[in-house]
Amino acid sequence: MLAYFIAHGTIRNPSKMDEYVEKSGPIFASFGGEFLTVGAVTHILTGSHNRERVAIFKFPDAAAAEACYNCDAYKRLWPLRAEAGDFDFIVFEEY
């Protein structure tokens, strides 16, 4: 079942973010992750949302997305990600 990895972020250091994106992309791809889109949050229709940007990736399933997030190669990028900005991540599967 296809799964989507959604990253909600506020970028504090654009150059660190560029480095993070360059290094994380191949890791995501190695787990079947495919970048779909990124954009600015423009409207909050109900509730609250405290991040400026959203990125969406597609994975073969939730297990692949979780394995990617928890793999050693990606964990090594966590400090760089923390320098780049503040993020929240969710995964959901289609049904």
C-alpha positions in Angstrom: 0.0 0.0 0.0 1.5 3.3 -1.0 2.6 5.6 1.8 3.4 9.3 2.0 6.1 10.9 4.1 5.1 14.5 4.9 7.7 16.9 6.3 6.5 20.1 7.8 9.3 22.5 8.4 10.5 26.0 9.2 13.9 26.7 7.7 16.4 28.6 9.8 19.6 28.1 7.8 19.0 27.8 4.0 22.6 26.7 3.2 22.3 23.8 5.7 19.0 23.0 4.3 20.5 22.7 0.8 23.2 20.4 2.1 20.6 18.3 4.0 18.4 17.9 0.8 21.4 16.9 -1.3 22.5 14.3 1.2 19.1 12.9 2.2 17.7 12.5 -1.3 19.8 9.5 -2.2 19.0 7.8 1.1 15.2 8.3 0.5 15.6 6.9 -3.0 17.4 3.8 -1.7 14.3 2.9 0.2 12.0 3.5 -2.8 11.2 7.1 -1.8 10.2 9.5 -4.5 10.1 13.3 -4.0 6.8 14.7 -5.1 6.6 18.3 -4.2 7.6 21.1 -1.8 5.9 24.4 -1.1 5.0 27.2 1.3 2.0 26.9 3.6 -0.3 29.6 2.3 -3.6 29.0 4.0 -4.6 27.2 7.3 -8.3 26.5 6.8 -9.0 25.1 10.3 -6.9 24.3 13.3 -3.3 25.3 13.6 -0.1 24.7 11.8 3.2 26.2 13.0 5.5 25.4 10.1 6.2 27.4 6.9 6.9 24.7 4.4 5.6 21.2 3.5 7.5 18.5 1.4 5.8 15.3 0.3 7.5 12.0 -0.6 6.0 8.8 -1.8 7.2 5.4 -0.6 6.1 1.8 -1.5 4.6 1.4 2.0 4.8 2.8 5.5 7.4 0.2 6.5 9.8 1.5 3.8 9.3 5.1 5.0 9.9 4.1 8.6 12.9 2.0 7.7 14.4 5.0 5.8 13.8 7.4 8.7 15.4 5.0 11.2 18.4 3.8 9.0 21.9 4.6 10.2 22.7 6.7 7.1 19.7 9.0 7.7 20.3 9.2 11.4 23.7 10.6 10.7 21.9 13.5 9.0 19.8 14.4 12.0 22.3 16.9 13.4 22.5 18.6 10.0 18.7 18.6 9.8 18.5 20.3 13.2 20.9 23.0 12.1 18.8 23.5 8.9 15.5 24.1 10.7 12.7 22.7 12.8 10.6 19.8 11.4 7.7 17.6 12.1 7.2 14.3 10.1 4.2 12.1 9.5 3.6 9.0 7.4 0.3 7.8 6.2 -0.8 5.0 3.9 -3.4 5.1 1.2 -6.5 3.0 1.6 
